Amino acid sequence: MYHRQEATESDELRARFTAWMDILLYRARLKFIRKEKRRIPTISLDELEEEGVIVADYDVFRNQFKREEKSFDFEEERLAKAFAELPIKRQRILEMLFIEEKKPHQIAKELNCSEAYIYNEKHRALKKLREAIKKDGETQ
Amino acid sequence: MTAEEFKAVLQAAIAGSHEALETILDQYEPLIRKHSYIEGRYDEDLHQYLLIHIALNISKFSI
C-alpha cells in the first residue's frame, strides 16, 4: 500500500514536470520568434518595384543579377551585352541611377523630363535586362 | 525509467548534474522537437535555443 502511494507521488511529479516543460518550451519558442522578427527584414528588388519604391543602390542592382557566386563573371558578361542593347537614353538613366547614385528627381531635372518618366524608363530597362538574362540562361 | 529513477535523475539535474540533464533532455526530446517548428518547418536554431533555455531554467523547477 505504502509502495503504491509513493509510486503515485513520483508519477505525479513526472506529470507536473512534463506540464512545466511544456509551458517553458511554449514561452521560450514565442520569445525566440519575437527575437527573430526584430531582425531587419530583407526585401527583393522585384517586391520593391511592385510597391513602386525606387532603389538607388548599385549593390542591390548587382545582387539582383548575381544568382550564384560561381557564375557571376559569366552573368556580368551577359548583363553587359544586354545593357548595350538598351536604348542610349535608358542606359544613361540606369547609369545615373545606379552608378552615379542620383535621385530620380535630380535626373528628371537634368534630362528635362518628368520624374514619372524616369521611374517608367527604369522599370522598362530592368525588365528588358531581366528578360535578356533569363533568355540567355535558357538557351545555354 | 521507473518513477523513482525519474525523481532521482530530476533532482540531480536540478542540482546541476550534466549527465542527469542529458538524460532528461533525451527523454523529453519528442516534446522539445514538437516545439521546434516555425510555420510548419523544423528550425534547428530554435531547437538549440530551447535546449539552452531548459539547461538554464531547470533549476527553477521545485520538486
Backbone of each chain as ProteinMPNN parsed JSONL, in Angstrom:
{"seq_chain_A": "MYHRQEATESDELRARFTAWMDILLYRARLKFIRKEKRRIPTISLDELEEEGVIVADYDVFRNQFKREEKSFDFEEERLAKAFAELPIKRQRILEMLFIEEKKPHQIAKELNCSEAYIYNEKHRALKKLREAIKKDGETQ", "coords_chain_A": {"N_chain_A": [[0.836, -1.201, 0.0], [1.89, 1.253, 0.894], [4.034, 1.412, -0.857], [2.716, 1.644, -3.32], [1.508, 4.12, -3.006], [3.725, 5.815, -2.925], [4.789, 5.47, -5.451], [2.762, 6.637, -6.979], [3.001, 9.267, -6.203], [5.459, 9.943, -7.354], [4.846, 9.607, -10.03], [3.078, 11.604, -10.276], [4.799, 13.687, -9.954], [6.307, 13.443, -12.282], [4.345, 14.019, -14.187], [3.761, 16.629, -13.465], [6.207, 17.862, -13.954], [6.4, 17.459, -16.697], [4.284, 19.026, -17.641], [5.199, 21.499, -16.797], [7.522, 21.735, -18.315], [6.391, 21.816, -20.851], [5.063, 24.287, -20.832], [7.232, 25.979, -20.37], [8.752, 25.538, -22.702], [6.95, 26.397, -24.626], [6.741, 29.148, -24.047], [9.403, 29.905, -24.383], [9.739, 29.432, -27.069], [8.003, 31.359, -28.208], [9.341, 33.641, -27.405], [11.709, 33.368, -28.816], [10.749, 33.579, -31.463], [9.804, 36.201, -31.446], [12.216, 37.559, -31.122], [13.456, 36.894, -33.527], [11.815, 38.256, -35.29], [12.527, 40.84, -34.846], [14.793, 41.228, -36.258], [16.361, 42.868, -39.089], [14.285, 43.04, -41.831], [14.623, 41.636, -45.135], [14.035, 42.643, -48.436], [13.264, 41.7, -51.744], [14.401, 43.112, -54.884], [12.447, 42.994, -56.844], [10.042, 42.902, -55.387], [10.144, 45.407, -54.239], [9.892, 47.023, -56.457], [7.34, 46.406, -57.281], [5.918, 47.621, -55.292], [6.385, 50.174, -55.939], [8.61, 51.554, -55.087], [11.646, 53.259, -55.225], [14.947, 52.121, -55.791], [17.962, 53.245, -55.32], [20.552, 51.989, -55.399], [23.537, 50.65, -56.142], [24.679, 48.235, -55.391], [22.526, 46.613, -54.687], [21.364, 46.412, -57.141], [23.35, 45.008, -58.515], [23.405, 42.615, -57.036], [20.933, 41.603, -57.595], [21.191, 40.394, -60.034], [23.054, 38.577, -59.506], [23.089, 35.509, -59.166], [24.435, 33.131, -58.537], [27.525, 32.682, -56.914], [29.626, 31.469, -58.299], [28.997, 31.65, -61.041], [29.135, 34.302, -61.531], [30.897, 36.05, -63.037], [30.396, 35.263, -65.611], [27.71, 35.896, -65.847], [27.87, 38.617, -65.538], [29.001, 39.346, -67.924], [26.977, 38.66, -69.696], [25.081, 40.397, -68.785], [26.273, 42.826, -69.383], [26.177, 42.701, -72.145], [23.428, 42.64, -72.628], [22.805, 45.086, -71.554], [24.087, 46.831, -73.315], [22.451, 46.612, -75.475], [20.273, 48.087, -74.904], [18.255, 51.106, -75.395], [20.024, 54.213, -75.828], [19.282, 56.316, -74.166], [17.953, 55.074, -72.062], [20.036, 53.576, -71.049], [21.631, 55.621, -70.102], [20.004, 56.66, -68.099], [19.882, 54.508, -66.285], [22.576, 54.363, -65.593], [22.887, 56.814, -64.308], [21.167, 56.426, -62.202], [22.084, 54.079, -60.791], [24.895, 54.026, -60.826], [25.957, 56.634, -60.654], [24.397, 57.238, -58.589], [22.218, 59.016, -58.352], [19.242, 60.817, -57.453], [15.862, 60.178, -58.586], [14.419, 62.594, -59.044], [16.445, 64.431, -59.443], [17.645, 63.488, -61.761], [15.516, 63.772, -63.54], [15.358, 66.523, -63.671], [17.831, 67.165, -64.84], [17.644, 65.858, -67.325], [15.546, 67.071, -68.35], [12.82, 66.162, -68.126], [9.844, 64.415, -66.895], [9.517, 63.157, -63.494], [8.123, 60.811, -63.27], [8.542, 59.689, -65.736], [11.193, 58.894, -65.557], [10.997, 56.855, -63.62], [9.391, 55.058, -65.048], [11.014, 54.461, -67.275], [13.178, 53.303, -66.009], [11.993, 51.05, -64.881], [11.173, 49.689, -67.21], [13.648, 49.269, -68.453], [14.999, 47.63, -66.598], [13.336, 45.456, -66.675], [13.701, 44.575, -69.3], [16.42, 43.878, -69.188], [16.334, 41.809, -67.337], [14.738, 39.971, -68.689], [16.372, 39.463, -70.915], [18.619, 38.275, -69.731], [17.473, 36.005, -68.6], [16.542, 34.721, -70.876], [18.929, 34.173, -72.256], [20.074, 32.47, -70.413], [18.402, 30.258, -70.565], [18.801, 29.326, -73.139], [21.423, 28.476, -73.099]], "CA_chain_A": [[0.0, 0.0, 0.0], [2.81, 2.387, 1.009], [4.8, 1.421, -2.088], [1.858, 2.141, -4.392], [1.292, 5.552, -2.781], [4.963, 6.505, -3.275], [4.867, 5.433, -6.906], [1.794, 7.603, -7.493], [3.56, 10.608, -5.974], [6.501, 10.172, -8.355], [4.175, 9.778, -11.316], [2.506, 12.96, -10.223], [5.959, 14.566, -10.171], [6.636, 13.368, -13.714], [3.289, 14.742, -14.911], [3.924, 18.057, -13.157], [7.412, 18.326, -14.656], [6.092, 17.491, -18.14], [3.449, 20.213, -17.874], [6.094, 22.662, -16.604], [8.393, 21.773, -19.501], [5.567, 22.206, -21.988], [4.854, 25.741, -20.738], [8.562, 26.598, -20.527], [9.119, 25.463, -24.12], [5.987, 27.234, -25.358], [7.131, 30.556, -23.842], [10.735, 30.104, -24.976], [9.532, 29.469, -28.525], [7.444, 32.675, -28.531], [10.424, 34.609, -27.204], [12.624, 33.189, -29.955], [10.095, 34.113, -32.667], [9.796, 37.672, -31.299], [13.591, 37.995, -31.377], [13.676, 36.739, -34.97], [11.061, 39.301, -36.003], [13.205, 42.128, -34.651], [15.88, 41.348, -37.236], [15.985, 43.716, -40.22], [13.801, 42.205, -42.933], [15.175, 41.927, -46.457], [13.024, 42.574, -49.498], [13.917, 41.623, -53.046], [14.197, 44.274, -55.748], [11.165, 42.81, -57.523], [8.976, 43.306, -54.466], [10.222, 46.862, -54.079], [9.372, 47.643, -57.67], [5.884, 46.233, -57.268], [5.374, 48.614, -54.377], [6.668, 51.489, -56.507], [9.679, 52.217, -54.34], [12.885, 53.306, -56.019], [16.152, 51.708, -55.078], [19.124, 53.817, -55.995], [21.695, 51.358, -54.764], [24.163, 49.828, -57.157], [24.908, 46.89, -54.853], [21.256, 45.871, -54.815], [21.239, 46.174, -58.581], [24.288, 43.93, -58.849], [22.993, 41.374, -56.38], [19.726, 41.092, -58.244], [21.597, 39.532, -61.139], [24.113, 37.681, -59.04], [22.356, 34.362, -58.61], [25.41, 32.241, -57.924], [28.862, 33.271, -56.828], [30.494, 30.856, -59.305], [28.688, 32.063, -62.4], [28.974, 35.754, -61.536], [31.615, 36.672, -64.14], [29.657, 34.893, -66.809], [26.474, 36.676, -65.866], [28.26, 40.012, -65.731], [29.217, 39.487, -69.359], [25.64, 38.641, -70.325], [24.422, 41.631, -68.361], [26.885, 43.907, -70.159], [25.669, 42.557, -73.517], [22.022, 43.045, -72.597], [22.795, 46.522, -71.264], [24.498, 47.527, -74.542], [21.349, 46.561, -76.436], [19.222, 49.032, -74.479], [18.381, 52.438, -75.997], [21.055, 55.019, -75.153], [18.696, 57.134, -73.099], [17.71, 54.184, -70.917], [21.358, 53.264, -70.48], [22.079, 56.809, -69.357], [19.176, 56.758, -66.882], [20.354, 53.465, -65.353], [23.894, 54.792, -65.091], [22.693, 57.911, -63.351], [20.5, 55.89, -61.001], [22.801, 53.057, -60.03], [26.339, 54.26, -60.72], [26.151, 57.985, -60.093], [23.525, 57.251, -57.399], [21.417, 60.239, -58.308], [17.818, 60.616, -57.157], [15.054, 60.366, -59.801], [14.035, 63.993, -59.299], [17.637, 65.122, -59.972], [17.806, 63.04, -63.16], [14.422, 64.385, -64.301], [15.733, 67.929, -63.868], [18.946, 67.211, -65.794], [17.244, 65.419, -68.672], [14.399, 67.904, -68.708], [11.614, 65.35, -68.294], [9.152, 64.247, -65.601], [10.054, 62.127, -62.598], [7.4, 59.569, -63.59], [9.198, 59.142, -66.92], [12.405, 58.215, -65.076], [10.558, 55.605, -62.989], [8.929, 54.164, -66.123], [12.171, 54.022, -68.059], [13.976, 52.415, -65.156], [11.246, 49.801, -64.783], [11.249, 49.011, -68.518], [15.037, 48.851, -68.692], [15.303, 46.476, -65.732], [12.545, 44.331, -67.187], [14.403, 44.107, -70.503], [17.661, 43.222, -68.764], [15.961, 40.552, -66.682], [14.274, 39.059, -69.755], [17.538, 39.086, -71.728], [19.442, 37.346, -68.954], [16.697, 34.765, -68.451], [16.507, 34.095, -72.216], [20.281, 33.646, -72.492], [20.274, 31.352, -69.482], [17.65, 29.091, -71.032], [19.363, 28.788, -74.381], [22.733, 27.874, -72.871]], "C_chain_A": [[0.879, 1.263, 0.0], [3.579, 2.575, -0.3], [3.987, 2.043, -3.222], [1.662, 3.669, -4.27], [2.512, 6.371, -3.229], [5.127, 6.593, -4.804], [3.933, 6.473, -7.523], [2.331, 9.024, -7.342], [4.609, 10.946, -7.028], [5.916, 10.35, -9.75], [3.587, 11.179, -11.417], [3.62, 13.985, -10.503], [6.313, 14.615, -11.67], [5.619, 14.169, -14.54], [3.444, 16.249, -14.709], [5.119, 18.634, -13.919], [7.15, 18.434, -16.16], [5.27, 18.734, -18.481], [4.303, 21.482, -17.769], [6.995, 22.855, -17.834], [7.617, 22.293, -20.714], [5.374, 23.731, -22.001], [6.174, 26.485, -20.964], [8.95, 26.664, -22.008], [8.224, 26.371, -24.966], [6.412, 28.71, -25.276], [8.48, 30.857, -24.492], [10.612, 30.233, -26.497], [8.998, 30.841, -28.952], [8.518, 33.763, -28.436], [11.391, 34.576, -28.389], [12.038, 33.824, -31.223], [10.073, 35.645, -32.618], [11.182, 38.243, -31.613], [13.889, 37.972, -32.877], [13.011, 37.863, -35.744], [11.748, 40.65, -35.921], [14.363, 42.324, -35.627], [15.405, 42.17, -38.426], [15.515, 42.835, -41.375], [14.436, 42.599, -44.258], [14.09, 41.724, -47.504], [13.747, 42.55, -50.832], [13.581, 42.85, -53.888], [12.85, 44.196, -56.464], [10.016, 43.306, -56.665], [8.957, 44.825, -54.311], [9.618, 47.567, -55.284], [7.857, 47.545, -57.737], [5.229, 47.278, -56.377], [5.66, 50.038, -54.851], [7.74, 52.25, -55.761], [10.952, 52.155, -55.162], [14.078, 52.866, -55.171], [17.355, 52.218, -55.835], [20.39, 53.278, -55.348], [22.325, 50.378, -55.744], [24.403, 48.401, -56.679], [23.67, 46.026, -54.98], [21.061, 45.474, -56.266], [22.123, 45.009, -59.021], [23.811, 42.601, -58.284], [21.771, 40.748, -57.026], [20.085, 40.094, -59.352], [22.646, 38.507, -60.741], [23.461, 36.48, -58.367], [23.302, 33.409, -57.896], [26.786, 32.858, -57.991], [29.74, 32.777, -57.979], [30.268, 31.439, -60.687], [28.61, 33.582, -62.529], [29.64, 36.418, -62.736], [30.878, 36.462, -65.462], [28.39, 35.738, -66.923], [26.743, 38.16, -66.069], [28.397, 40.306, -67.232], [27.87, 39.563, -70.094], [24.891, 39.932, -70.014], [24.945, 42.809, -69.183], [26.34, 43.904, -71.589], [24.219, 43.074, -73.594], [21.914, 44.55, -72.386], [23.114, 47.327, -72.52], [23.376, 47.572, -75.57], [20.208, 47.517, -76.079], [19.365, 50.352, -75.226], [19.317, 53.312, -75.159], [20.485, 55.823, -73.985], [18.431, 56.293, -71.846], [19.02, 53.819, -70.229], [21.816, 54.401, -69.582], [21.305, 56.934, -68.031], [19.633, 55.732, -65.843], [21.708, 53.836, -64.749], [23.749, 55.86, -64.013], [22.079, 57.393, -62.046], [21.42, 55.033, -60.152], [24.308, 53.292, -59.897], [26.61, 55.633, -60.1], [25.305, 58.188, -58.835], [22.748, 58.554, -57.243], [19.96, 59.887, -58.019], [17.007, 60.871, -58.44], [14.685, 61.82, -60.094], [15.211, 64.808, -59.857], [17.82, 64.794, -61.448], [16.762, 63.717, -64.052], [14.77, 65.835, -64.629], [16.825, 68.049, -64.944], [18.529, 66.871, -67.214], [16.006, 66.17, -69.172], [13.152, 67.062, -69.027], [10.967, 65.145, -66.924], [9.782, 63.11, -64.796], [9.418, 60.766, -62.917], [8.045, 58.875, -64.79], [10.447, 58.348, -66.513], [12.038, 56.855, -64.467], [10.151, 54.583, -64.052], [10.095, 53.586, -66.911], [13.019, 53.026, -67.275], [13.304, 51.034, -65.092], [11.355, 48.999, -66.084], [12.65, 48.456, -68.77], [15.375, 47.613, -67.863], [14.569, 45.235, -66.218], [13.231, 43.703, -68.4], [15.663, 43.321, -70.126], [17.358, 41.842, -68.177], [15.539, 39.509, -67.728], [15.463, 38.53, -70.562], [18.394, 38.047, -71.004], [18.771, 35.992, -68.843], [16.729, 33.966, -69.773], [17.866, 33.429, -72.509], [20.547, 32.407, -71.64], [19.574, 30.102, -69.938], [18.27, 28.455, -72.257], [20.695, 28.098, -74.154], [22.651, 26.613, -72.047]], "O_chain_A": [[0.656, 2.2, -0.767], [3.759, 3.69, -0.791], [4.497, 2.861, -3.988], [1.65, 4.398, -5.262], [2.382, 7.445, -3.816], [5.534, 7.614, -5.358], [4.3, 7.123, -8.502], [2.15, 9.871, -8.218], [4.66, 12.066, -7.535], [6.419, 11.138, -10.552], [3.597, 11.827, -12.464], [3.415, 14.99, -11.183], [6.576, 15.677, -12.233], [5.984, 14.896, -15.464], [3.283, 17.038, -15.641], [5.056, 19.739, -14.457], [7.61, 19.368, -16.817], [5.526, 19.407, -19.479], [4.144, 22.416, -18.554], [7.197, 23.969, -18.316], [8.122, 23.1, -21.494], [5.506, 24.377, -23.041], [6.215, 27.496, -21.666], [9.411, 27.694, -22.501], [8.688, 27.025, -25.9], [6.442, 29.421, -26.28], [8.676, 31.923, -25.074], [11.297, 31.043, -27.122], [9.472, 31.419, -29.931], [8.591, 34.67, -29.266], [11.826, 35.613, -28.89], [12.738, 34.517, -31.96], [10.297, 36.304, -33.633], [11.308, 39.27, -32.279], [14.488, 38.899, -33.423], [13.558, 38.365, -36.725], [11.586, 41.499, -36.797], [14.855, 43.439, -35.805], [14.216, 42.184, -38.748], [16.264, 41.979, -41.845], [14.751, 43.769, -44.476], [13.331, 40.756, -47.457], [14.718, 43.279, -51.038], [12.593, 43.539, -53.632], [12.19, 45.216, -56.665], [9.134, 44.026, -57.133], [7.895, 45.444, -54.259], [8.924, 48.576, -55.15], [7.178, 48.468, -58.187], [4.132, 47.76, -56.663], [5.22, 51.001, -54.224], [7.767, 53.48, -55.803], [11.288, 51.115, -55.728], [14.187, 53.204, -53.992], [17.719, 51.675, -56.878], [21.198, 54.037, -54.814], [21.702, 49.388, -56.126], [24.338, 47.461, -57.471], [23.753, 44.851, -55.338], [20.651, 44.356, -56.577], [21.704, 44.145, -59.792], [23.817, 41.584, -58.977], [21.592, 39.53, -57.008], [19.391, 39.102, -59.575], [23.066, 37.678, -61.549], [23.304, 36.447, -57.146], [23.015, 32.938, -56.796], [27.166, 33.472, -58.988], [30.501, 33.548, -58.565], [31.221, 31.696, -61.423], [28.084, 34.097, -63.516], [29.026, 37.26, -63.391], [30.762, 37.362, -66.294], [28.06, 36.23, -68.002], [25.951, 38.869, -66.689], [27.975, 41.35, -67.729], [27.658, 40.397, -70.974], [24.173, 40.479, -70.851], [24.181, 43.67, -69.62], [26.076, 44.958, -72.168], [23.85, 43.829, -74.493], [21.048, 45.209, -72.961], [22.505, 48.367, -72.772], [23.346, 48.452, -76.431], [19.29, 47.723, -76.873], [20.467, 50.699, -75.652], [19.39, 53.168, -73.939], [21.133, 55.983, -72.951], [18.655, 56.741, -70.722], [19.104, 53.759, -69.002], [22.313, 54.193, -68.475], [21.874, 57.266, -66.992], [19.755, 56.053, -64.661], [21.948, 53.646, -63.556], [24.392, 55.814, -62.965], [22.415, 57.847, -60.952], [21.526, 55.231, -58.941], [24.926, 52.805, -58.951], [27.386, 55.767, -59.153], [25.469, 59.171, -58.111], [22.641, 59.11, -56.15], [19.511, 58.779, -58.315], [17.409, 61.677, -59.28], [14.643, 62.232, -61.253], [15.018, 65.744, -60.633], [18.105, 65.664, -62.271], [17.064, 64.172, -65.155], [14.505, 66.311, -65.733], [16.759, 68.903, -65.828], [18.981, 67.49, -68.178], [15.504, 65.924, -70.268], [12.52, 67.238, -70.068], [11.471, 65.636, -65.914], [10.47, 62.239, -65.329], [10.069, 59.723, -62.847], [8.094, 57.647, -64.862], [10.72, 57.276, -67.053], [12.675, 55.841, -64.753], [10.51, 53.408, -63.975], [10.154, 52.386, -67.178], [13.508, 52.037, -67.821], [13.957, 50.0, -65.231], [11.598, 47.792, -66.064], [12.814, 47.329, -69.238], [15.969, 46.663, -68.371], [15.095, 44.122, -66.181], [13.33, 42.482, -68.518], [15.932, 42.249, -70.669], [18.029, 40.855, -68.477], [15.925, 38.342, -67.663], [15.56, 37.338, -70.855], [18.833, 37.064, -71.6], [19.42, 34.954, -68.974], [16.912, 32.749, -69.793], [17.931, 32.281, -72.949], [21.158, 31.438, -72.089], [20.076, 28.997, -69.733], [18.278, 27.234, -72.413], [21.071, 27.221, -74.931], [23.675, 25.989, -71.769]]}, "seq_chain_B": "MTAEEFKAVLQAAIAGSHEALETILDQYEPLIRKHSYIEGRYDEDLHQYLLIHIALNISKFSI", "coords_chain_B": {"N_chain_B": [[12.331, 3.936, -17.65], [11.807, 3.994, -14.227], [9.402, 5.496, -11.98], [10.647, 6.238, -9.633], [13.334, 6.297, -10.306], [13.242, 8.323, -12.129], [12.631, 10.505, -10.513], [14.976, 10.705, -9.021], [16.849, 11.284, -11.007], [15.869, 13.71, -11.948], [16.125, 15.314, -9.674], [18.898, 15.35, -9.478], [19.529, 16.639, -11.866], [18.435, 19.15, -11.416], [20.052, 19.916, -9.368], [22.358, 20.361, -10.743], [23.75, 18.446, -12.205], [25.339, 17.4, -15.075], [25.145, 15.041, -16.528], [22.694, 14.012, -15.665], [21.027, 15.994, -16.594], [21.342, 15.653, -19.304], [20.142, 13.153, -19.604], [17.504, 13.818, -18.99], [16.97, 15.615, -21.066], [17.199, 13.9, -23.238], [15.074, 12.215, -22.745], [12.954, 13.964, -22.989], [13.05, 14.716, -25.583], [11.15, 14.315, -27.777], [9.103, 16.143, -27.04], [10.492, 18.554, -27.027], [11.222, 18.688, -29.657], [8.726, 18.921, -30.802], [8.104, 21.535, -30.191], [9.872, 22.837, -31.765], [9.229, 23.864, -34.234], [8.564, 26.274, -36.768], [6.098, 27.91, -38.4], [5.343, 25.463, -39.61], [7.786, 24.406, -40.312], [10.756, 22.688, -39.441], [13.024, 24.103, -37.205], [16.324, 24.437, -36.708], [17.885, 26.218, -35.241], [16.07, 27.205, -33.394], [15.589, 24.857, -31.99], [18.084, 24.425, -30.763], [18.113, 26.715, -29.183], [16.018, 26.173, -27.44], [17.018, 23.958, -26.047], [19.164, 25.122, -24.677], [17.733, 26.933, -23.166], [16.275, 25.25, -21.48], [18.365, 24.074, -20.047], [19.309, 26.292, -18.679], [17.161, 26.974, -17.104], [16.135, 24.836, -15.651], [16.73, 24.544, -12.994], [14.913, 26.108, -11.705], [12.642, 24.696, -11.302], [10.529, 23.392, -8.859], [10.555, 20.629, -6.744]], "CA_chain_B": [[12.741, 4.551, -16.391], [10.708, 3.957, -13.245], [9.081, 6.8, -11.391], [11.663, 6.54, -8.613], [14.564, 6.663, -11.029], [12.993, 9.637, -12.738], [12.727, 11.503, -9.446], [16.399, 10.845, -8.677], [17.524, 11.97, -12.127], [15.387, 15.089, -11.965], [16.76, 16.001, -8.543], [20.306, 15.544, -9.84], [19.58, 17.655, -12.926], [18.163, 20.444, -10.779], [21.249, 20.236, -8.564], [23.43, 20.802, -11.639], [24.47, 17.347, -12.844], [25.253, 17.451, -16.542], [24.681, 13.726, -17.011], [21.259, 13.916, -15.384], [20.356, 16.925, -17.514], [21.365, 14.996, -20.612], [19.111, 12.103, -19.565], [16.192, 14.494, -19.061], [16.816, 16.154, -22.431], [16.949, 12.746, -24.121], [13.72, 11.71, -22.504], [11.959, 14.949, -23.43], [13.362, 15.099, -26.96], [9.956, 14.492, -28.626], [8.396, 17.371, -26.662], [11.338, 19.673, -27.474], [11.106, 18.707, -31.127], [7.375, 19.411, -31.104], [8.116, 22.997, -30.072], [10.946, 23.395, -32.611], [8.725, 24.156, -35.581], [8.033, 27.616, -37.03], [5.27, 27.871, -39.62], [5.377, 24.124, -40.193], [9.134, 23.964, -40.681], [11.663, 22.436, -38.328], [14.051, 25.149, -37.126], [17.42, 23.92, -35.885], [18.298, 27.279, -34.305], [15.081, 27.21, -32.31], [15.838, 23.644, -31.222], [19.254, 24.725, -29.931], [17.702, 27.736, -28.222], [15.184, 25.51, -26.43], [17.9, 23.128, -25.216], [19.889, 26.041, -23.784], [16.728, 27.504, -22.257], [15.987, 24.237, -20.448], [19.559, 23.939, -19.208], [19.436, 27.47, -17.816], [15.995, 27.194, -16.249], [15.658, 23.626, -14.962], [16.911, 24.711, -11.538], [13.765, 26.85, -11.164], [11.533, 23.773, -11.028], [10.567, 22.933, -7.465], [10.003, 19.275, -6.603]], "C_chain_B": [[11.559, 4.557, -15.412], [10.51, 5.354, -12.663], [10.142, 7.222, -10.374], [12.969, 7.012, -9.258], [14.424, 8.065, -11.62], [13.175, 10.753, -11.7], [14.208, 11.777, -9.098], [17.15, 11.622, -9.756], [17.142, 13.452, -12.162], [16.041, 15.913, -10.852], [18.226, 16.317, -8.868], [20.45, 16.636, -10.894], [19.369, 19.051, -12.343], [19.385, 20.892, -9.967], [22.45, 20.624, -9.438], [24.219, 19.694, -12.306], [24.256, 17.363, -14.36], [24.7, 16.154, -17.118], [23.175, 13.592, -16.846], [20.473, 14.814, -16.337], [20.264, 16.306, -18.907], [20.277, 13.921, -20.695], [17.722, 12.718, -19.709], [15.937, 15.008, -20.475], [16.529, 15.036, -23.43], [15.509, 12.282, -23.994], [12.648, 12.664, -23.048], [12.19, 15.421, -24.865], [12.102, 15.257, -27.84], [9.184, 15.781, -28.328], [9.16, 18.606, -27.154], [11.209, 19.83, -28.991], [9.742, 19.28, -31.546], [7.336, 20.947, -31.093], [9.149, 23.651, -30.994], [10.502, 23.711, -34.038], [8.218, 25.602, -35.665], [7.351, 27.562, -38.388], [5.412, 26.539, -40.357], [6.745, 23.604, -40.575], [9.999, 23.799, -39.445], [12.788, 23.466, -38.358], [15.147, 24.697, -36.159], [17.895, 24.949, -34.855], [17.358, 27.329, -33.104], [15.3, 26.008, -31.398], [17.005, 23.858, -30.255], [18.896, 25.699, -28.818], [16.897, 27.099, -27.085], [16.039, 24.655, -25.488], [18.653, 23.998, -24.199], [18.936, 26.598, -22.729], [16.393, 26.521, -21.128], [17.164, 24.139, -19.484], [19.682, 25.098, -18.218], [18.311, 27.587, -16.791], [15.532, 25.989, -15.431], [15.769, 23.759, -13.428], [15.734, 25.45, -10.895], [12.593, 25.942, -10.829], [11.634, 23.275, -9.588], [9.854, 21.584, -7.33], [8.979, 19.239, -5.462]], "O_chain_B": [[10.474, 5.051, -15.719], [11.335, 6.252, -12.834], [10.489, 8.398, -10.266], [13.603, 7.973, -8.821], [15.357, 8.868, -11.608], [13.782, 11.789, -11.97], [14.618, 12.922, -8.911], [17.969, 12.493, -9.464], [17.985, 14.323, -12.378], [16.452, 17.054, -11.063], [18.723, 17.403, -8.571], [21.367, 17.456, -10.832], [20.041, 20.007, -12.731], [19.703, 22.079, -9.892], [23.442, 21.151, -8.934], [25.255, 19.96, -12.915], [23.124, 17.341, -14.843], [23.903, 16.158, -18.057], [22.471, 13.128, -17.743], [19.403, 14.446, -16.822], [19.247, 16.421, -19.591], [19.587, 13.79, -21.706], [16.876, 12.213, -20.448], [14.84, 14.86, -21.015], [15.725, 15.199, -24.347], [14.828, 12.0, -24.98], [11.586, 12.237, -23.502], [11.597, 16.405, -25.306], [11.998, 16.238, -28.577], [8.675, 16.431, -29.241], [8.564, 19.571, -27.633], [11.103, 20.936, -29.522], [9.638, 20.025, -32.52], [6.626, 21.568, -31.884], [9.287, 24.874, -31.005], [11.332, 23.811, -34.941], [7.539, 26.089, -34.761], [7.966, 27.209, -39.395], [5.58, 26.505, -41.576], [6.87, 22.497, -41.1], [9.991, 24.628, -38.534], [13.425, 23.679, -39.39], [14.925, 24.59, -34.953], [18.262, 24.592, -33.735], [17.789, 27.476, -31.96], [15.208, 26.125, -30.176], [16.918, 23.513, -29.076], [19.311, 25.539, -27.671], [17.074, 27.445, -25.918], [15.808, 24.633, -24.279], [18.761, 23.651, -23.023], [19.287, 26.717, -21.556], [16.249, 26.915, -19.971], [16.986, 24.124, -18.266], [20.101, 24.914, -17.075], [18.476, 28.215, -15.745], [14.629, 26.114, -14.604], [14.996, 23.159, -12.681], [15.576, 25.419, -9.674], [11.654, 26.36, -10.152], [12.684, 22.802, -9.153], [8.706, 21.426, -7.747], [8.401, 18.188, -5.184]]}, "name": "protein", "num_of_chains": 2, "seq": "MYHRQEATESDELRARFTAWMDILLYRARLKFIRKEKRRIPTISLDELEEEGVIVADYDVFRNQFKREEKSFDFEEERLAKAFAELPIKRQRILEMLFIEEKKPHQIAKELNCSEAYIYNEKHRALKKLREAIKKDGETQMTAEEFKAVLQAAIAGSHEALETILDQYEPLIRKHSYIEGRYDEDLHQYLLIHIALNISKFSI"}
